[in-house]
């Protein structure tokens, strides 16, 4: 095993200028992260300088077998924390050979919204709180839970320390450092209310980069849990009953909201979000109705409400924002399995571009 570790950690820069690029994309379910690697003649820092590539879309549920080629367009580059050196991770989106975005390419529409002059002028900032659950591989049961049984009730586990309260910290800290190495603006991690559940935060990130960074952070977490022999779950309610679900609370502000008088802009934006509540819920993640019950720090899925410092609301405004008269708000509705391209662009579209009839 020591030789295998030596080879995995081999520094290629001593012997070649060539680098390895891991091309990452989203598969047909909208949640399955796929990737494959290729050799490049030298270091690359600009995604537009990377070659397009292709893959078999019939094997990812994205193309028929008789015409299976899907084209990868490189969009964002990150340092590779696994291979290190000049090796890179490349976030891509997917197109037909004719250059049309395939139906599951949600990045394409998001990029159109974020490039709209009115949206770009507002410099939308996002901070995404990605909750997730670590499962024991062979039994599909949360890490640290007794097989076929339950731990003590929620209460001692949130942000806790100790072998009887915190499960999977080595994975969480490995992921934290790997994201920082990659160039992801990960801003923190914490243990969540349900044992075996954790959260990392990405942001502030501007526009389309928020989606790129969350997807690559998810990919890195998938790879680390693979190494650890643990399963990553983004299910919004992995355990039924009196246990917290998992969300992806999305913090948001625009230039106008961050400026003097911004609280009035925030209130108008929240009003628009309320008017389009059903449309947003439909796009905020599958199975979210199991999580948004009005219990466990959620608002009921059929009810839209907002409040200051209210974690049982659809939209929460922080005390500092209220006090300063400007700042940001938190959309607490998105599920842990939401598509960050869809959620971030939809919030921008509703609050900046959408006009009430």
C-alpha positions in Angstrom: 0.0 0.0 0.0 2.9 2.4 0.6 4.0 2.1 -3.0 0.4 2.8 -4.1 0.3 5.9 -1.9 3.7 7.0 -3.3 2.4 6.7 -6.8 -0.8 8.6 -6.0 1.2 11.4 -4.5 3.8 11.5 -7.3 4.8 15.0 -8.3 4.7 15.1 -12.1 6.4 18.5 -12.3 9.7 16.8 -11.7 9.5 14.8 -14.9 7.0 16.4 -17.4 5.2 19.7 -18.2 2.0 17.7 -18.9 -0.9 18.1 -16.6 -4.1 16.2 -15.9 -7.5 17.9 -16.3 -10.5 16.3 -14.6 -13.6 17.3 -16.7 -16.7 17.4 -14.5 -20.3 17.6 -15.6 -23.9 16.9 -14.3 -25.6 13.8 -15.5 -29.2 13.0 -16.6 -30.8 12.9 -13.1 -29.7 16.5 -12.5 -27.9 15.4 -9.3 -25.3 12.7 -10.5 -21.9 14.2 -10.9 -19.8 12.6 -13.6 -16.1 13.2 -14.5 -13.3 11.9 -16.6 -9.6 12.9 -17.1 -7.4 13.9 -20.0 -3.8 14.9 -20.4 -2.9 18.4 -21.5 0.5 19.5 -22.9 1.0 22.1 -20.1 -0.7 24.3 -17.4 -3.9 26.1 -18.3 -5.6 28.8 -16.2 -8.2 30.1 -18.7 -11.2 27.8 -19.5 -11.6 29.2 -23.0 -8.1 27.8 -23.8 -9.2 24.3 -22.9 -10.3 21.9 -25.6 -14.0 20.9 -25.8 -14.5 17.2 -25.2 -17.3 14.6 -25.5 -18.8 11.7 -23.7 -21.4 8.9 -24.2 -24.7 10.6 -23.3 -26.6 7.3 -23.6 -24.8 6.1 -20.5 -25.9 9.1 -18.4 -29.5 9.4 -19.6 -28.8 12.4 -21.7 -28.8 11.1 -25.3 -30.2 8.1 -27.3 -27.8 5.3 -28.2 -28.1 5.9 -31.9 -26.8 9.5 -31.5 -25.1 9.4 -28.1 -22.4 12.1 -28.4 -22.6 15.0 -26.0 -20.1 17.8 -26.1 -18.4 19.3 -22.9 -17.7 23.0 -22.9 -15.2 23.9 -20.2 -16.5 26.8 -18.1 -14.5 27.1 -14.8 -11.1 25.9 -13.6 -10.2 24.9 -10.0 -6.9 23.4 -8.6 -7.1 19.7 -8.1 -6.6 18.8 -4.4 -6.3 15.1 -5.2 -3.6 15.2 -7.9 -2.2 18.6 -6.8 0.7 20.3 -8.7 -0.6 22.0 -11.8 -3.4 19.5 -12.3 -6.9 21.0 -12.5 -10.6 20.3 -12.1 -12.8 21.7 -14.9 -16.5 22.4 -14.5 -18.2 21.9 -17.8 -21.7 22.2 -19.2 -23.2 20.0 -22.0 -24.2 20.6 -25.6 -25.3 18.7 -28.7 -22.7 18.4 -31.5 -24.7 21.2 -33.2 -23.9 23.5 -30.3 -27.4 23.5 -28.7 -27.5 23.2 -24.8 -29.0 19.8 -23.9 -32.2 19.8 -21.8 -30.4 19.1 -18.5 -27.9 21.9 -19.1 -29.2 24.3 -16.4 -26.0 26.4 -16.4 -26.8 27.7 -19.9 -30.0 29.5 -18.9 -28.5 30.7 -15.6 -25.6 32.3 -17.5 -28.1 34.1 -19.7 -29.8 35.5 -16.7 -26.6 36.6 -15.0 -25.3 38.2 -18.1 -28.4 40.4 -18.5 -27.3 44.0 -18.1 -29.8 44.7 -15.3 -28.7 41.7 -13.3 -25.0 42.3 -13.9 -25.3 45.9 -12.7 -26.8 44.6 -9.4 -23.8 42.3 -8.7 -25.8 39.6 -7.1 -24.0 37.9 -4.2 -24.8 34.5 -2.8 -23.9 32.5 0.2 -25.1 28.9 0.1 -25.4 26.7 3.1 -25.1 23.2 1.9 -26.4 20.6 4.4 -25.7 16.9 3.8 -25.8 13.6 5.6 -23.1 11.0 5.8 -24.3 7.4 5.6 -22.7 4.0 6.5 -22.0 2.4 3.2 -23.4 -1.1 3.5 -26.6 -0.3 5.5 -27.5 3.2 4.2 -27.9 4.5 7.8 -26.4 7.7 9.2 -22.8 7.6 10.3 -22.5 7.1 14.1 -26.1 5.7 14.4 -26.5 2.2 15.9 -27.3 -0.3 13.1 -31.1 -0.7 12.9 -31.5 1.7 15.9 -31.6 5.3 16.8 -29.3 7.6 18.8 -30.6 9.9 21.6 -32.9 12.7 20.6 -31.7 15.9 18.9 -30.1 18.5 21.1 -26.5 17.5 21.9 -25.3 17.2 18.3 -25.4 20.6 16.8 -21.9 22.1 16.5 -20.8 19.5 19.1 -17.5 17.8 19.9 -17.0 14.3 21.3 -17.1 10.7 20.1 -20.7 10.3 21.2 -21.9 13.4 19.5 -19.8 14.1 16.4 -19.5 11.7 13.5 -17.4 12.2 10.4 -15.3 15.2 11.4 -12.2 13.8 9.5 -14.2 13.8 6.3 -15.6 17.3 7.0 -12.1 18.9 7.7 -10.6 17.1 4.7 -13.3 18.6 2.5 -12.8 22.0 4.0 -9.1 22.1 3.3 -9.5 20.6 -0.2 -12.1 23.2 -1.1 -9.8 26.0 0.0 -6.9 24.4 -1.9 -9.1 24.2 -5.0 -9.9 27.9 -4.9 -13.5 27.6 -3.8 -14.7 30.4 -1.5 -15.8 28.0 1.2 -16.5 30.2 4.2 -17.1 27.7 7.0 -18.4 24.3 8.2 -20.4 23.0 11.2 -22.1 20.0 12.6 -25.8 20.0 12.1 -28.8 19.2 14.4 -29.2 15.6 13.3 -26.2 13.4 14.2 -24.3 12.4 11.1 -25.4 15.6 9.3 -23.1 18.5 8.4 -23.0 21.7 6.6 -20.5 23.7 4.5 -21.0 27.3 3.3 -19.9 28.6 -0.1 -19.7 32.4 -0.5 -19.8 35.2 -1.0 -19.8 34.3 -4.7 -21.0 36.5 -7.5 -23.5 35.4 -10.1 -22.8 32.1 -12.0 -19.7 31.4 -10.0 -21.9 30.5 -7.0 -23.3 27.5 -9.0 -19.9 26.5 -10.3 -18.4 26.5 -6.8 -21.2 24.6 -5.1 -21.1 21.9 -7.8 -17.3 21.5 -7.6 -17.5 21.5 -3.8 -20.1 18.7 -4.0 -17.8 16.8 -6.4 -14.8 17.1 -4.0 -17.0 15.8 -1.2 -18.2 12.9 -3.3 -14.5 12.0 -3.9 -13.5 12.3 -0.3 -16.5 10.2 0.9 -15.5 7.6 -1.8 -12.0 7.4 -0.3 -13.4 7.1 3.3 -15.9 4.4 2.3 -18.9 6.6 3.4 -21.9 7.5 1.3 -22.9 11.1 0.7 -26.7 11.9 0.8 -28.3 15.1 -0.3 -31.8 13.8 0.4 -33.8 16.6 2.0 -35.3 14.3 4.6 -33.0 11.2 4.9 -34.7 10.0 8.1 -38.4 10.3 8.7 -39.8 11.3 12.1 -38.5 13.8 14.7 -35.3 14.5 12.9 -34.2 17.6 11.0 -34.1 17.6 7.2 -31.4 18.9 5.0 -31.6 22.2 3.2 -29.4 24.5 1.1 -30.4 27.9 2.6 -29.5 30.6 0.0 -28.3 34.0 1.3 -28.7 36.7 -1.3 -28.1 40.4 -1.8 -27.8 42.9 -4.6 -25.9 46.1 -4.9 -29.1 48.1 -4.1 -29.8 45.9 -1.0 -26.2 46.5 0.3 -26.5 50.3 -0.2 -28.3 52.8 2.0 -32.0 52.3 1.9 -31.5 48.7 1.0 -34.0 47.3 3.5 -36.8 48.8 1.4 -35.4 47.0 -1.7 -35.2 43.8 0.3 -38.9 44.0 1.3 -39.9 44.6 -2.3 -37.8 41.6 -3.4 -39.4 39.4 -0.7 -42.9 40.5 -1.9 -42.0 39.3 -5.4 -40.7 36.0 -4.1 -44.0 35.5 -2.3 -46.0 36.1 -5.4 -44.0 33.4 -7.2 -43.8 31.0 -4.3 -45.2 28.0 -6.1 -42.9 28.4 -9.1 -39.8 28.6 -6.8 -40.9 25.6 -4.7 -41.3 23.5 -7.9 -37.7 24.3 -8.8 -36.1 24.1 -5.3 -35.4 20.3 -5.1 -37.2 16.9 -5.3 -38.7 15.6 -2.2 -38.7 19.0 -0.5 -42.3 18.4 0.7 -40.9 15.8 3.1 -38.8 18.5 4.7 -40.9 21.7 4.5 -43.5 20.7 7.1 -43.6 23.7 9.4 -41.5 21.8 11.9 -37.8 21.4 12.4 -36.9 25.0 11.6 -39.0 25.1 8.3 -42.0 26.9 7.0 -44.8 24.8 5.6 -44.3 24.2 1.9 -47.7 25.7 1.1 -47.2 28.9 3.1 -45.0 31.9 2.3 -43.9 34.0 5.2 -40.9 36.1 6.1 -39.6 37.5 9.4 -36.6 39.0 11.1 -34.5 36.3 12.8 -37.3 33.7 12.2 -35.9 30.3 11.3 -39.4 29.0 10.9 -40.1 31.4 8.0 -39.7 31.0 4.2 -37.4 34.0 4.1 -35.3 35.1 7.1 -33.9 38.6 7.5 -31.0 39.0 9.9 -31.0 41.3 12.9 -28.0 43.2 11.5 -29.8 43.9 8.2 -32.8 45.3 10.1 -30.5 47.4 12.3 -28.4 48.7 9.5 -31.2 49.3 7.1 -29.4 47.3 4.4 -27.8 44.0 3.8 -29.0 40.6 2.7 -31.8 38.0 3.3 -31.9 34.2 3.5 -34.2 32.0 1.3 -34.7 29.0 3.6 -36.8 27.0 1.1 -34.2 25.3 -1.2 -33.6 21.6 -0.4 -30.2 20.1 0.0 -30.5 18.5 -3.4 -31.4 21.8 -5.2 -29.5 22.8 -8.4 -27.5 25.9 -7.5 -27.6 27.1 -11.1 -31.4 27.0 -11.0 -31.9 28.5 -7.6 -29.4 31.4 -7.8 -30.6 32.5 -11.3 -34.2 32.1 -10.4 -33.8 34.4 -7.3 -32.1 37.0 -9.4 -34.7 36.8 -12.2 -37.6 37.1 -9.8 -36.1 40.0 -7.7 -34.5 42.0 -10.5 -36.1 41.2 -13.9 -39.6 39.9 -13.1 -42.3 42.5 -13.4 -45.6 42.1 -11.6 -48.8 42.3 -13.8 
